[in-house]
Amino acid sequence: MKEQKSQRSETLRQMRVIDVLNEMDRIIEISSTQGLTARFLPLGATLTSLLVKDKYGKPVDVVLGFDNYKDLLFLRKLIYASLPFYQKDLLVLNKRGND
């Protein structure tokens, strides 16, 4: 059990918080010794970036995410604004038993 804990602590190299002026603009970054780096927004623990090494050893971002919470909130507003247009279609689907 102790070996697993020490191995985990070696694997998880660092966890740092990239602070900026606003609390919501901060990014939480977790990285490992194998070259995996994940970045999160504090708003719902939204994954914004996942950097992994390609076959040449270069870090590549494999997540299509947002760099800040403002872009994320803007997209949510667009999605929620379009829901009333599709609400009748969703109700018809549910009445047919197509959950």
C-alpha positions as CSV (number, residue, x, y, z in Angstrom):
1,M,0.0,0.0,0.0
2,K,2.8,2.4,0.8
3,E,4.5,1.6,-2.5
4,Q,1.3,2.6,-4.3
5,K,1.1,5.9,-2.5
6,S,4.7,6.8,-3.2
7,Q,4.3,5.8,-6.8
8,R,1.3,8.0,-7.1
9,S,3.1,11.0,-5.6
10,E,6.0,10.5,-8.0
11,T,3.6,10.2,-11.0
12,L,1.7,13.3,-10.0
13,R,4.6,15.7,-10.4
14,Q,2.9,19.0,-9.6
15,M,-0.4,20.6,-9.2
16,R,-0.4,24.4,-9.5
17,V,-3.0,27.1,-9.8
18,I,-2.4,29.7,-12.5
19,D,-3.8,32.8,-10.8
20,V,-5.0,35.9,-12.7
21,L,-6.9,38.9,-11.5
22,N,-10.4,37.4,-11.3
23,E,-11.3,34.3,-9.2
24,M,-13.2,32.8,-12.2
25,D,-10.3,33.4,-14.6
26,R,-8.0,31.1,-12.7
27,I,-6.9,27.8,-14.3
28,I,-6.0,24.7,-12.3
29,E,-3.2,22.7,-13.9
30,I,-2.2,19.1,-13.0
31,S,0.7,17.4,-14.6
32,S,2.5,14.1,-14.4
33,T,6.1,12.9,-14.8
34,Q,5.1,11.1,-18.0
35,G,4.2,14.4,-19.7
36,L,0.4,14.5,-19.3
37,T,-0.9,17.9,-18.3
38,A,-4.6,18.7,-17.6
39,R,-6.0,22.2,-17.2
40,F,-9.4,22.9,-15.6
41,L,-11.6,25.9,-15.1
42,P,-13.1,26.1,-11.6
43,L,-16.6,26.5,-13.1
44,G,-17.9,22.9,-12.9
45,A,-14.4,21.5,-13.1
46,T,-14.4,22.1,-16.9
47,L,-11.5,20.5,-18.7
48,T,-10.0,23.1,-21.0
49,S,-6.8,21.4,-22.1
50,L,-5.3,18.0,-22.0
51,L,-1.7,17.9,-23.3
52,V,-0.2,14.5,-24.2
53,K,3.0,13.7,-26.0
54,D,2.8,12.6,-29.6
55,K,5.1,9.9,-31.1
56,Y,7.8,12.6,-31.5
57,G,7.6,13.8,-27.9
58,K,5.9,17.1,-28.6
59,P,3.0,18.1,-26.4
60,V,-0.3,18.1,-28.2
61,D,-3.7,19.4,-26.9
62,V,-6.3,16.8,-27.5
63,V,-9.3,18.6,-26.0
64,L,-11.5,21.1,-27.8
65,G,-12.2,23.3,-24.9
66,F,-12.4,26.9,-23.8
67,D,-9.5,29.0,-22.5
68,N,-11.7,31.0,-20.1
69,Y,-15.1,30.8,-18.5
70,K,-16.5,33.8,-20.5
71,D,-16.4,31.8,-23.7
72,L,-18.0,28.8,-22.0
73,L,-20.8,30.9,-20.5
74,F,-21.4,32.5,-23.9
75,L,-21.9,29.1,-25.5
76,R,-24.3,28.0,-22.7
77,K,-26.4,31.1,-23.3
78,L,-26.6,30.3,-27.0
79,I,-27.6,26.7,-26.3
80,Y,-30.2,27.7,-23.7
81,A,-31.6,30.4,-26.0
82,S,-32.2,27.8,-28.7
83,L,-34.0,25.3,-26.4
84,P,-37.5,27.0,-26.7
85,F,-37.4,26.5,-30.5
86,Y,-36.9,22.7,-30.0
87,Q,-39.1,22.3,-27.0
88,K,-42.2,21.3,-29.0
89,D,-40.2,18.7,-31.0
90,L,-38.8,17.2,-27.8
91,L,-42.3,16.9,-26.3
92,V,-43.6,15.2,-29.5
93,L,-40.7,12.7,-29.3
94,N,-41.5,11.9,-25.7
95,K,-45.2,11.3,-26.4
96,R,-44.2,8.8,-29.0
97,G,-42.1,6.9,-26.5
98,N,-38.8,7.8,-28.0
99,D,-37.0,8.7,-24.8
